[in-house]
């Protein structure tokens, strides 16, 4: 009960502010260590996954709208202050670490769905046996043709019966191989796959409604938002590297005034930009964006 009460208190404090809750830290300044810098700069991951499998609980630091408003006003008034750059760097690092941990779980989930060494060995043996049976059938067919040309009908009939038995054995092996392919690995008969955005297990047998519930679910949307943040961070860094927009219409003065980089620098910028655009398109191609944006 104590933990539940603490979580409720934190939630109310986030919504109403510490002043309304009568908390002693009502006079906090936005630069205080007790204030959540993720919240000040944008989004705190603690608020994205409430009541999901990834619920982080209430953020241990203060989420107060008054402090956020003061922070944004101060940053707008003095954007060159290195303190704001340090806050932003810390924020980006926190978001990256959170997404990186999700990617680690995704890689581990993919490994769990792979076949075991025993399953791989059985698959290899079945494929070898099927190939050997196929060779035996081809050899028997050639032998039947030879026996037929020689007029040895009875021997030809016996060989034909042997070939039919080989074909039946081959069909059994092929069914066994297909069953092993369908049910091997941790995925079992459900044919599981891993969502590349949030790491949840999905089944290829899921209905459209079930998939829609997943892609529109809070956990998936939360990780999708965090990944889009990383893309935005990268684009903003690229823009800062390019410098401010040039007021010179053309000529060498444009480059001198901070215009787009030339030569190799321009190619590097385009490569980086295209990489992130391609990554974002990849989410859309897999149906992630279209379902909830």
N, C-alpha and C positions, 0 to 999 in steps of 0.2 A: 504493500500500500504506500510505503514511503517513497518508493521510486515513481509510482504512478502520480502521486501528489506533486513531486518535484517536476515531472514532465509537464503536468498541467500548469504549474506555476510558470515554467519557462515559456510555454505556449502563450499564456495570457500576457506575459511580459513582452513577448515579441509583437503581439498584436496591439497592445495598449500602451506599451512603453513603461519603463520602470517608475516614472513619476506617478502614473495612475495606480501602480501596485504598491506604492509607498515604500519602494526599495531605497536603501541608503545610497545607492550609486546614481541617484537621479541627476547629480551634478557632473556626471562624466563628460569629458571632452571627447570629440570624435577620434583624437589621436591616442587615446588611452589604450593600453594593451587589453583591457577587458572588453573592448568593442570589436565586433567581428569585422575584419577588413574585407572578407569576401562579400559580406552584406553591403558594406559601404561602396565597394567598387562595382557591384553588379548583383550576383546571385550566390547565396550560400547553399552548397549541396545538401545541407541538413534539411532544407525546406522543400527539396525536390522529391524526396523519396518517403515521405510520411505514409505510414500504413502500407508499405510494400516490403518485399523480401529484403530490400536493401535499406530499410529504415535505420537511420543513424541516431535516432533519438533527438532530443532538443539540443540545439547548439549551445555549448557551454559559455559562449560569449554573448554580449548584449546585441540585440537587434532592435534599435530604436529609430523610428522614422525621423524624429527631430535631429538626431545626430547625423543621419544620412543626408538630410536636407542641408545641414550646416557644412558637412564635408563637401558636398557638390558645389555649394556656393563658394566655399573657400578655394576649391580647385579651379573654378571658373574665373575667380578674381586674380589668382596667381598661378597659372598653369605651368610656369617654368620652375616652380619650387621643386627641388629634388625629392622632397618627402612624398609628393604625389606619385612620382615615377617609381619610388620604392614600394609604395602601396600597390601600384598596378602590377609591378613585377612579382610581388608576393602573391597577389591574386591569381595571376596567370599560372604561376608555378603550382599553386594549390589545385587549380582546375586540371592542369596537365597530370599531376600525380594521381588525382582521383580517376581520370579516364585511363591512365596507364595501368592502374590496378584492375580496372574492368577488362582491359585488353589481356592482362595476364590470366585472368579467370577464363576468358574466351579461349586462349591458347590451351589452357589445361583441359577445358571441356572438349576441345577438338581431339586432344590426345586420348581422352577417356573413350571417345567414340571410335577410335581406331581398333582394328583387329588385334587380338592377342597373338603372340608368337605361335601358339598351338594352332590357332585358326588359320594363320598364314601358311603353316606347314601342311595342314589338311587340305587347304585350297590348292596348293602346289601339287600335292600328291594326286588329288582328283583330276587335275588338268593333265598330269602326265599319264595317268591310267586311261583317260578318255582318248588321248592322242595315240596310245599304244593299241587300244581297241580299234580305232579308226584305221590304223595301218593294217591290222589283222583282217579287217573287213575288206579292205582294198585288195590284199593278197589273196583272200579267199575268192573274191569275185573273178580275179584273173585266172585262178585255178579252175573255177567252174567253166569258164569259157574254153580253156584248154581241154578239159575233160569232155565237154560237149562236142568239140571238134573231133575228138578221138572216139566218140560214140559210147563212152562209158557213162551210161545213164544213171545206174545205181550209185556209183561213186559221186557223180555230180549232185544227186539228190541229197546224199549224206552231207556233202560240203555245204549245200544250200541250207540245210537244217542248222548246221554249225554257225553259219553266218547270221541266221535269224536269231540264234541264241546270243551271239555277240552284239547284235543290234539292240536286243532287249537289255543286255547288261549296260551298254553304252547309254541308253535312255535313262536307266536307273541312276547311273553316275552323274549324268547331266542334271537330273532332278535334285540329287543330293547337293551338287555344286550350287545350283540356283538357290536352294534353301539355305545353304551356308552363307551365301552372299547376302541374302535378305535378312538373316537373323543374327549374323556375327557381330561382335563388338558390343559395347555397352548399350548401343541403341536398341538391340533386340528387334522384336517384330514391329515395334512402333516406328522404325526408320527415323530416328531422331536426327535433328540438325541443330546447329547453334546459331542464335541470332547474333550477327556481327556488330550490332549496336549496343545491346544491353547484356548479352551473354546468356539469355534464357534458352532453355531447350524448347524446340518446336518439333512437331511431327509432320511429316509430309502427308499424313492422313487427316490432319486437322481440317475442319470445315472452314469455309470463308468467314463465317461469323466468329469462329474461335480465333482465327488469325487477325481479324479486324479488332477483336477485343485486345489481343496482344499489342498490336501496333499502335492502338489508341490508348494503351494502358499507361499509368503514371510512371512506372519504372522505365519503360522504353522511351517515353517522351522526355523523361528527365535526362537520360544519357544522350538522347539525340540533341537536346538543348546544349549540353556540355560540349559535345563534339562540334556543334556549330560555333560555339564560343571559341574553340581552339582555331577553327578556320578564320574567324573574324580577327582573333589576335594576330595571326600570321599576316593577314591582309593589311592590318593597321601597321605592323612593323615594316612591311614592304613599302607602304606609302611614306612612312617616316624616312626610310632610307632614300627615297626618291627626292625628298626635300619639298619645300612649299611650291605651289603652282607658280609658274613663271608669268610675269606681267609683260615680258618682251614677246612680241608676236612671232618673230622668226629670227634666223641667223644664229651666229655663235653666241650672241648675248643671251639667248634662251638657256643654253647650258650653263652659262656663267651665273645666271639668276636662279639657278636651282631647278631647271627643267628635268625631264626624264633622263635617266642615265643613257649613255651611248655605248656602242660597241658591245664588249663582253658583259658589262654591267646590265645593259638592257636585256640581253639574252638570259642572264641569270634571273632577273626579276620576272620575266615572262615565264620561265621554266617553273619557278616557285609558285607563281600565281596559277598557272595552268594545272599544276599538281594538285592544289587545293580545290580548284574548280572541278577537276576530274573526280576527286574523292567525294565531293558533295553530290555530283551527278551519280556516282556509284550508289549512294544511299537511295536516291530517287529511283534508279533503275531497279533496285531490289524491292521497291514498293514502300519504303519507309516514309519518305516525305509525302507522297501523294495521299497517304491515309490520314494524316493529322495536321498538315500545314494549311 
